[in-house]
């Protein structure tokens, strides 16, 4: 009986897929698209099914997917339908006003084409478009929305995904990605676009203005204004910096920003300098991956550099390499980078006597709690929000006029310094991290020395991330099943430490597993689970919103009495995480 039911469901899916394929073959789609569908019918029917078995979802952050023909792929038509829905919502929300949007793109294959497609649709709907003349970092798009007085914006990028992917991030008038109610409302409008005939692709070309240097210069001057200790740069202008854009848009602004800050000894990794959507030197163009930073590390060692910095294709994530306490080159994780950057800004404000009682910093719930301790010691309010910089931006909006935002960040290699960009910004992060290295060098120390000092003062916090990918039609279901299993049967202990709390952000409930006491979590719903152990360890499980994967975040801690104890203590914490992973069976 069950077998028949499964067979009927499979047949139903097959019929729905075929109906979509037929509608594209018989509809108002270009000949090249139709020819590709026919090729896949003959040569790769499995891929064709993957391309049509569902619609590419316009999620809370926009679109992201593999490029190709089909309803479940990034192409002219899925981008056009998404833009039409977004345009409809903008026209409803700002009726009677001149509506303006800014559009940027990264170096990925088809990014320029998708950006021009979106520009055409917005313009055909009576919306003024500022389209950058060439690739630009995502943070500059966020800045441009505010600088040009726009009501919205789009950047065509798939961030750090492999070369087969592209995407479309949607922004609101404050330069931040969409949050409630706008995210859901735009999703509803996009869902109403059922037919390609509903999309206006042409007709407003005179409303498209190509922009270039003016916004670049304004952005660079804004970043320069973030400098905390310009005198440290003056005395360390020869600081040896190695930078890699990993074939991305960082090359457009990072070298200019470093020069404007006053650094005169910058070396760019030649093999990764040229923008290239095929990312020929890496598998994943992500500075979180050691492989993506390997060419930079090689050059840093050859030059005996002071610091290595790398940015992802759309230059919103930053990776950093420095020498450790033994003189060996190491790549920092995102939590370590955030700890250093947050501390630098907070301590500098106190030293310069510009700290204000209303200063605040913002981090995400999966970012190290070490920052909370440091903020408390510096008398700075620290807020924890859901994963994603749009929630940091929303906190800035919520606290406007009452508290003063100075820095925010998350463990996934993102920092947002100052409030003039409302998304993670690797361009300003590269500049500030270089300045931090110069400042510590002035004191006869490295950034790693500073980090160990902080560990001694606040405790040694150590974090690790493990990602599990599940591709294909069953992938999302498997991830959902994994999360449900953890909800229904949370582990009782991990690595011989009792699980004392379960935090379920989807249900917006926290529960003490020993007493049964429960409380409300006052954050928006999000599919995240956190297990708090008796020894203070924290484990978070979160399906990715942009990729077919589930991420597990592990955070452990211990006391550190001296620099000499560091290696042994770190090894013990690493062993603890391995024990937790083993018990979780992930």
C-alpha positions as MATLAB code, in Angstrom:
seq = 'XXXXXXXXXXXXXXXXXXXXXXXXXXXXXXXXXXXXXXXXXXXXXXXXXXXXXXXXXXXXXXXXXXXXXXXXXXXXXXXXXXXXXXXXXXXXXXXXXXXXXXXXXXXXXXXXXXXXXXXXXXXXXXXXXXXXXXXXXXXXXXXXXXXXXXXXXXXXXXXXXXXXXXXXXXXXXXXXXXXXXXXXXXXXXXXXXXXXXXXXXXXXXXXXXXXXXXXXXXXXXXXXXXXXXXXXXXXXXXXXXXXXXXXXXXXXXXXXXXXXXXXXXXXXXXXXXXXXXXXXXXXXXXXXXXXXXXXXXXXXXXXXXXXXXXXXXXXXXXXXXXXXXXXXXXXXXXXXXXXXXXXXXXXXXXXXXXXXXXXXXXXXXXXXXXXXXXXXXXXXXXXXXXXXXXXXXXXXXXXXXXXXXXXXXXXXXXXXXXXXXXXXXXXXXXXXXXXXXXXXXXXXXXXXXXXXXXXXXXXXXXXXXXXXXXXXXXXXXXXXXXXXXXXXXXXXXXXXXXXXXXXXXXXXXXXXXXXXXXXXXXXXXXXXXXXXXXXXXXXXXXXXXXXXXXXXXXXXXXXXXXXXXXXXXXXXXXXXXXXXXXXXXX';
ca = [
       0.000    0.000    0.000;
       2.770    2.417    1.042;
       4.686    1.459   -2.087;
       1.690    2.372   -4.277;
       1.272    5.708   -2.483;
       4.944    6.516   -3.035;
       4.633    5.518   -6.694;
       1.571    7.748   -7.138;
       3.412   10.689   -5.530;
       6.405   10.167   -7.827;
       4.138   10.080  -10.863;
       2.425   13.266   -9.716;
       5.791   15.038   -9.350;
       6.850   13.778  -12.788;
       3.629   15.126  -14.307;
       4.093   18.521  -12.647;
       7.693   18.694  -13.872;
       6.641   17.798  -17.409;
       3.902   20.422  -17.351;
       6.465   23.087  -16.419;
       8.863   21.904  -19.117;
       6.068   22.036  -21.713;
       5.097   25.540  -20.637;
       8.665   26.710  -21.245;
       8.928   24.921  -24.580;
       5.626   26.384  -25.770;
       5.801   29.736  -24.020;
       7.378   33.108  -24.760;
      10.947   32.005  -23.955;
      13.957   32.577  -26.187;
      15.110   29.963  -28.697;
      18.412   29.359  -26.904;
      16.558   28.422  -23.704;
      14.269   26.029  -25.577;
      17.217   24.419  -27.361;
      18.947   23.815  -24.007;
      15.807   22.178  -22.595;
      15.645   19.822  -25.595;
      19.342   18.995  -25.179;
      18.792   18.097  -21.518;
      15.782   15.962  -22.441;
      18.091   13.837  -24.570;
      21.356   13.967  -22.647;
      20.602   14.610  -18.974;
      16.959   14.067  -17.942;
      17.929   13.916  -14.256;
      19.404   17.420  -14.371;
      16.335   18.603  -16.276;
      14.091   17.298  -13.503;
      16.267   19.076  -10.921;
      15.886   22.264  -12.964;
      12.080   22.152  -12.982;
      10.898   20.128   -9.974;
      10.288   23.317   -7.965;
      10.467   27.072   -8.321;
      13.624   28.847   -7.199;
      12.399   30.417   -3.981;
      12.602   34.125   -3.380;
      13.611   33.835    0.274;
      14.155   36.468    2.934;
      17.476   37.407    1.332;
      16.438   37.095   -2.313;
      17.471   34.379   -4.766;
      20.406   31.998   -4.903;
      20.859   28.932   -7.047;
      22.684   27.118   -9.819;
      22.633   28.903  -13.181;
      20.787   27.297  -16.069;
      17.386   26.879  -17.682;
      14.351   26.049  -15.583;
      12.169   27.300  -12.766;
      14.676   26.110  -10.146;
      17.666   27.848  -11.726;
      19.119   31.347  -11.930;
      18.328   32.716  -15.396;
      16.841   35.742  -17.138;
      13.316   34.636  -16.388;
      13.613   33.777  -12.695;
      15.540   37.036  -12.147;
      12.926   38.934  -14.183;
      10.015   37.502  -12.195;
      11.714   38.250   -8.865;
      12.421   41.816   -9.954;
       8.864   42.335  -11.153;
       7.533   41.294   -7.748;
      10.032   43.555   -5.953;
       9.159   46.447   -8.293;
       5.440   45.960   -7.619;
       6.047   46.140   -3.875;
       8.229   49.255   -4.168;
       5.539   50.962   -6.237;
       2.923   50.075   -3.615;
       5.102   51.123   -0.662;
       6.252   54.471   -2.051;
       3.221   55.462   -4.121;
       3.368   59.074   -5.272;
       7.141   59.359   -4.777;
      10.010   59.154   -7.238;
      11.333   55.661   -6.570;
      15.028   54.929   -7.044;
      17.052   51.732   -6.787;
      20.796   51.039   -6.983;
      22.139   47.880   -8.627;
      25.599   46.309   -8.374;
      27.142   42.954   -9.228;
      30.196   40.788   -8.585;
      32.465   39.064  -11.185;
      30.472   35.823  -11.408;
      29.480   34.476  -14.777;
      26.227   36.192  -15.866;
      26.287   38.677  -12.977;
      26.419   41.657  -15.346;
      23.643   40.138  -17.461;
      21.435   39.575  -14.395;
      22.132   43.115  -13.147;
      21.162   44.570  -16.528;
      18.070   42.355  -16.630;
      16.980   43.623  -13.198;
      17.712   47.228  -14.246;
      15.524   46.813  -17.312;
      12.588   45.437  -15.328;
      12.753   48.144  -12.647;
      12.976   50.862  -15.297;
      10.081   49.368  -17.287;
       8.035   49.710  -14.093;
       8.782   53.432  -13.838;
      11.589   53.134  -11.277;
      14.788   55.187  -11.574;
      17.857   52.905  -11.669;
      21.460   53.673  -10.707;
      23.490   50.847  -12.267;
      27.200   50.614  -11.515;
      29.367   50.622  -14.640;
      31.283   47.514  -13.596;
      31.629   45.045  -10.722;
      31.553   46.507   -7.188;
      31.742   45.105   -3.641;
      28.393   44.375   -2.002;
      29.054   46.846    0.866;
      29.367   49.672   -1.651;
      25.876   48.824   -2.915;
      24.561   49.137    0.666;
      26.359   52.472    1.020;
      25.098   53.711   -2.370;
      21.439   53.141   -1.438;
      21.748   55.604    1.440;
      24.129   57.966   -0.379;
      21.853   58.255   -3.445;
      18.611   58.347   -1.463;
      17.237   55.124   -2.936;
      14.206   53.168   -1.744;
      15.779   49.832   -2.570;
      18.662   48.014   -4.179;
      19.895   44.760   -5.648;
      23.286   43.115   -5.883;
      23.784   40.137   -8.180;
      26.104   37.736   -6.386;
      26.224   34.292   -4.828;
      28.821   35.497   -2.337;
      31.236   32.619   -1.619;
      29.346   29.796   -3.380;
      31.026   27.665   -6.080;
      31.222   28.967   -9.643;
      27.998   27.225  -10.795;
      25.928   29.516   -8.566;
      24.637   33.028   -8.794;
      22.172   35.032   -6.762;
      20.218   38.193   -6.155;
      20.175   40.053   -2.823;
      17.386   42.565   -2.238;
      17.813   45.686   -0.058;
      15.514   48.280    1.480;
      15.890   52.073    1.792;
      18.238   51.935    4.801;
      20.806   49.904    2.859;
      20.019   46.683    4.728;
      18.667   43.428    3.350;
      14.929   42.936    3.725;
      13.482   42.202    7.174;
       9.845   41.873    8.333;
       7.412   42.984    7.144;
       9.105   43.831    3.842;
      10.761   40.437    3.291;
       7.494   38.493    3.524;
       5.586   41.135    1.563;
       8.103   41.065   -1.298;
       8.041   37.255   -1.262;
       4.236   37.414   -1.579;
       4.462   39.806   -4.529;
       7.051   37.614   -6.245;
       4.838   34.563   -5.705;
       1.995   36.362   -7.524;
       4.072   36.494  -10.716;
       2.895   33.216  -12.232;
       3.622   33.889  -15.875;
       6.580   35.336  -17.737;
       4.039   37.527  -19.531;
       3.551   39.379  -16.234;
       7.134   40.690  -16.404;
       7.968   44.022  -18.057;
      11.447   43.476  -19.437;
      11.751   46.601  -21.597;
      10.324   50.067  -21.997;
      12.028   52.401  -19.528;
      15.642   52.487  -20.684;
      15.818   56.286  -20.221;
      15.430   55.741  -16.456;
      18.719   53.816  -16.216;
      21.757   55.890  -15.177;
      25.227   54.346  -15.216;
      27.262   55.406  -12.167;
      30.983   55.173  -11.451;
      33.597   57.240   -9.617;
      31.432   59.610   -7.563;
      30.080   56.882   -5.278;
      33.499   55.168   -5.089;
      35.141   58.323   -3.764;
      32.383   58.973   -1.234;
      32.607   55.400   -0.002;
      36.418   55.508    0.310;
      36.239   58.738    2.316;
      33.599   57.170    4.582;
      35.905   54.204    5.250;
      38.835   56.537    5.930;
      36.705   58.178    8.613;
      36.612   54.839   10.472;
      40.352   55.007   11.192;
      40.988   54.950   14.943;
      44.751   55.460   15.244;
      46.006   57.139   12.028;
      49.253   57.945   13.853;
      49.941   54.197   14.174;
      49.751   53.921   10.388;
      52.066   56.911    9.948;
      54.769   55.170   11.954;
      54.067   51.771   10.346;
      53.305   52.837    6.769;
      55.692   50.115    5.558;
      53.667   47.401    7.286;
      53.961   44.489    4.864;
      50.406   43.597    3.788;
      49.496   40.728    1.458;
      46.013   40.937   -0.029;
      44.023   38.570   -2.234;
      40.637   39.409   -3.753;
      40.241   35.701   -4.714;
      39.218   36.756   -8.253;
      36.515   39.017   -6.812;
      35.292   42.593   -6.661;
      37.535   43.557   -3.729;
      40.199   44.507   -6.266;
      38.023   47.500   -7.181;
      38.319   49.209   -3.806;
      40.579   47.465   -1.277;
      43.937   48.640   -2.737;
      42.617   52.216   -2.985;
      41.309   52.156    0.578;
      44.624   50.842    1.954;
      46.465   53.561    0.032;
      44.076   56.220    1.370;
      44.688   54.958    4.916;
      48.425   55.507    4.322;
      49.766   51.986    3.802;
      52.563   51.922    1.217;
      53.713   48.292    1.205;
      50.736   46.312   -0.144;
      51.310   43.143   -2.195;
      48.431   41.654   -4.183;
      48.415   37.921   -4.958;
      49.009   37.993   -8.720;
      47.313   34.654   -9.506;
      44.043   35.851   -7.902;
      44.126   39.525   -8.826;
      41.993   39.385  -11.995;
      38.200   39.135  -11.538;
      37.049   35.787  -12.948;
      33.711   34.051  -12.404;
      35.323   30.653  -12.958;
      37.571   31.162   -9.893;
      40.364   29.169  -11.573;
      42.690   28.855   -8.562;
      40.138   27.666   -5.975;
      37.284   25.195   -5.484;
      35.349   27.475   -3.120;
      36.105   31.223   -3.389;
      35.633   31.641    0.336;
      38.247   33.072    2.738;
      36.821   30.731    5.386;
      38.423   27.883    3.411;
      42.152   27.377    3.952;
      42.513   26.313    0.310;
      41.234   29.712   -0.912;
      43.866   31.487    1.207;
      46.745   29.126    0.352;
      48.271   31.275   -2.412;
      48.099   34.287   -0.111;
      49.795   32.330    2.664;
      52.533   31.256    0.271;
      53.257   34.869   -0.704;
      53.050   36.069    2.916;
      55.689   33.508    3.920;
      57.937   34.386    0.977;
      57.781   38.098    1.809;
      57.843   37.612    5.591;
      54.731   39.796    5.679;
      53.031   41.237    8.745;
      49.485   40.317    7.790;
      47.527   38.449    5.092;
      43.996   39.471    4.142;
      41.546   37.909    1.684;
      38.035   38.819    0.557;
      35.347   36.716   -1.115;
      33.900   37.433   -4.608;
      31.537   40.193   -3.476;
      33.968   41.493   -0.811;
      31.711   41.245    2.202;
      33.702   38.508    4.019;
      37.284   38.883    5.176;
      39.842   36.219    6.050;
      43.016   37.017    7.949;
      46.362   35.267    8.341;
      48.985   36.240   10.929;
      51.971   34.705   12.698;
      51.151   32.953   15.940;
      53.143   32.985   19.188;
      55.609   30.484   17.689;
      56.173   32.527   14.522;
      54.138   30.119   12.367;
      51.559   31.461    9.910;
      47.979   30.628   10.897;
      44.548   31.543    9.563;
      42.263   33.124   12.147;
      38.681   31.988   12.459;
      35.833   34.480   12.289;
      35.301   34.541   16.049;
      38.946   35.401   16.715;
      38.839   38.175   14.117;
      35.636   39.557   15.632;
      37.092   39.494   19.162;
      40.120   41.494   18.007;
      38.098   44.024   16.002;
      35.406   44.598   18.647;
      38.053   44.987   21.363;
      40.126   47.393   19.281;
      37.182   49.712   18.672;
      35.914   49.601   22.273;
      39.336   50.051   23.901;
      40.322   52.834   21.505;
      37.149   54.774   22.261;
      37.918   54.570   25.985;
      41.579   55.510   25.495;
      40.646   58.511   23.368;
      37.901   59.483   25.821;
      35.218   59.395   23.125;
      33.359   56.380   24.574;
      29.717   57.165   25.310;
      27.436   55.552   27.908;
      25.051   54.672   25.079;
      27.672   52.864   22.943;
      26.499   49.473   21.719;
      27.851   46.506   19.781;
      25.820   43.768   18.096;
      26.676   40.136   17.364;
      24.765   37.022   16.381;
      23.644   34.150   18.601;
      26.224   31.782   17.061;
      29.148   34.188   17.550;
      31.524   33.795   20.501;
      30.224   34.848   23.918;
      33.709   36.151   24.678;
      32.570   39.411   23.052;
      29.749   39.759   25.611;
      32.319   39.579   28.435;
      34.656   42.109   26.819;
      31.770   44.501   26.103;
      30.575   44.308   29.722;
      34.104   45.103   30.939;
      34.176   48.141   28.632;
      30.709   49.286   29.789;
      29.279   48.801   26.294;
      25.846   47.311   25.646;
      26.094   44.039   23.686;
      23.069   42.706   21.827;
      22.643   39.236   20.327;
      20.520   38.841   17.198;
      19.702   36.110   14.698;
      22.287   35.129   12.096;
      22.594   37.655    9.277;
      23.615   41.281    9.104;
      20.076   42.399    8.295;
      19.271   41.700   11.957;
      22.244   43.783   13.083;
      20.948   46.574   10.832;
      17.466   46.181   12.315;
      18.902   46.556   15.828;
      20.545   49.824   14.727;
      17.143   51.035   13.493;
      15.434   49.927   16.700;
      17.956   51.719   18.927;
      18.305   54.862   16.778;
      18.284   58.002   18.906;
      18.689   55.974   22.119;
      21.954   54.070   21.689;
      25.066   54.543   19.572;
      26.180   51.640   17.355;
      29.953   51.283   16.935;
      30.615   47.788   15.534;
      28.878   44.505   14.760;
      29.852   41.135   13.401;
      29.364   37.417   13.161;
      31.526   34.324   13.159;
      31.220   33.783    9.401;
      34.036   36.234    8.660;
      31.833   39.340    8.673;
      32.271   42.755   10.280;
      30.226   45.951   10.039;
      32.129   48.955   11.381;
      30.124   52.148   11.882;
      26.572   52.531   10.647;
      26.932   53.999    7.160;
      27.001   50.540    5.570;
      24.210   48.233    6.725;
      25.703   44.933    5.603;
      28.937   43.119    6.283;
      31.845   45.015    4.790;
      35.187   43.360    4.083;
      36.621   46.499    2.465;
      36.513   48.552    5.655;
      37.413   45.427    7.652;
      40.647   44.944    5.658;
      41.608   48.557    6.391;
      40.822   48.362   10.101;
      42.524   44.984   10.579;
      45.647   46.368    8.888;
      45.520   49.385   11.202;
      45.156   47.043   14.185;
      48.277   45.163   13.090;
      50.127   48.487   12.792;
      48.949   49.567   16.247;
      50.109   46.340   17.907;
      53.429   46.449   16.036;
      53.941   49.910   17.504;
      53.637   48.257   20.916;
      56.145   45.574   19.894;
      53.421   42.932   19.617;
      51.426   41.015   17.014;
      47.676   40.583   16.776;
      48.150   37.025   18.034;
      49.947   38.338   21.132;
      46.950   40.601   21.735;
      44.548   37.689   21.321;
      46.370   35.578   23.914;
      46.372   38.544   26.328;
      42.591   38.730   25.927;
      42.289   34.973   26.544;
      44.218   35.333   29.792;
      41.988   38.216   30.880;
      38.570   36.892   29.814;
      39.009   33.139   29.434;
      40.060   30.984   26.497;
      37.061   30.631   24.184;
      37.420   28.225   21.282;
      34.929   27.688   18.472;
      34.591   25.329   15.562;
      32.129   24.953   12.689;
      31.058   21.770   10.960;
      28.890   21.858    7.817;
      27.002   18.920    6.344;
      25.752   19.212    2.749;
      22.736   17.349    1.393;
      22.173   18.003   -2.313;
      19.293   17.225   -4.656;
      15.551   16.899   -4.214;
      15.927   14.930   -0.973;
      18.565   17.237    0.469;
      16.294   19.783    2.140;
      14.046   16.996    3.470;
      17.011   15.205    5.053;
      18.127   18.423    6.753;
      14.577   19.055    8.027;
      14.409   15.480    9.353;
      17.739   15.955   11.146;
      16.495   19.133   12.856;
      13.203   17.479   13.848;
      15.049   14.532   15.374;
      17.083   16.924   17.550;
      13.869   18.731   18.587;
      12.061   15.516   19.481;
      15.013   13.835   21.191;
      17.618   16.355   22.361;
      20.830   14.702   23.604;
      20.944   14.172   27.370;
      24.704   14.636   27.607;
      27.613   15.386   25.276;
      31.225   14.507   26.008;
      30.252   13.559   29.583;
      28.648   16.942   30.273;
      24.906   17.137   30.892;
      22.723   19.128   28.467;
      21.024   21.575   30.843;
      19.226   23.914   28.437;
      17.530   23.643   25.053;
      16.924   26.891   23.160;
      14.507   26.512   20.238;
      14.384   29.701   18.188;
      11.726   28.255   15.867;
       9.339   27.812   18.815;
      10.825   30.942   20.465;
      11.182   28.965   23.693;
      14.017   28.170   26.058;
      13.790   25.244   28.472;
      15.758   24.117   31.510;
      15.952   20.371   30.950;
      16.643   19.695   34.644;
      13.797   21.705   36.215;
      11.359   21.872   33.299;
      11.233   25.676   33.590;
      10.646   27.429   30.253;
      10.841   31.022   29.020;
      10.202   33.049   25.888;
      12.986   33.901   23.439;
      12.333   37.457   22.281;
      13.729   37.159   18.776;
      11.941   36.482   15.466;
      11.329   32.828   14.608;
      14.338   31.061   13.112;
      15.119   27.410   12.562;
      17.959   27.246   15.106;
      18.508   24.922   18.052;
      21.048   25.492   20.820;
      22.170   23.018   23.479;
      23.813   24.502   26.583;
      25.952   22.071   28.596;
      26.669   22.043   32.322;
      30.328   22.908   31.639;
      29.344   26.070   29.710;
      29.783   24.612   26.238;
      27.265   25.697   23.595;
      26.264   23.794   20.455;
      24.095   25.407   17.788;
      22.401   23.661   14.844;
      21.199   25.815   11.961;
      20.211   24.923    8.395;
      21.713   27.392    5.915;
      19.290   29.826    4.335;
      21.223   29.970    1.066;
      22.781   26.530    0.563;
      21.625   22.894    0.928;
      23.532   22.370    4.164;
      23.171   22.293    7.921;
      25.756   23.990   10.104;
      26.824   22.960   13.595;
      28.586   25.568   15.721;
      30.627   24.418   18.717;
      31.784   26.779   21.456;
      33.840   25.676   24.459;
      35.844   27.574   27.068;
      38.310   27.298   29.918;
      40.524   29.529   32.059;
      44.008   30.490   30.831;
      46.524   31.459   33.474;
      49.546   32.194   31.299;
      50.836   32.320   27.745;
      52.884   29.184   28.446;
      49.695   27.178   29.103;
      48.042   28.261   25.852;
      48.966   25.315   23.598;
      47.978   22.637   26.123;
      44.689   24.358   26.968;
      43.817   24.851   23.298;
      44.540   21.190   22.543;
      42.257   20.153   25.424;
      39.423   22.344   24.096;
      39.845   20.923   20.610;
      39.632   17.418   22.080;
      36.457   18.434   23.910;
      34.828   19.560   20.649;
      35.821   16.313   18.954;
      34.147   14.430   21.801;
      30.968   16.474   21.398;
      30.922   15.842   17.627;
      31.344   12.123   18.214;
      28.445   12.008   20.678;
      26.222   14.110   18.398;
      26.991   11.669   15.571;
      27.116   14.352   12.864;
];
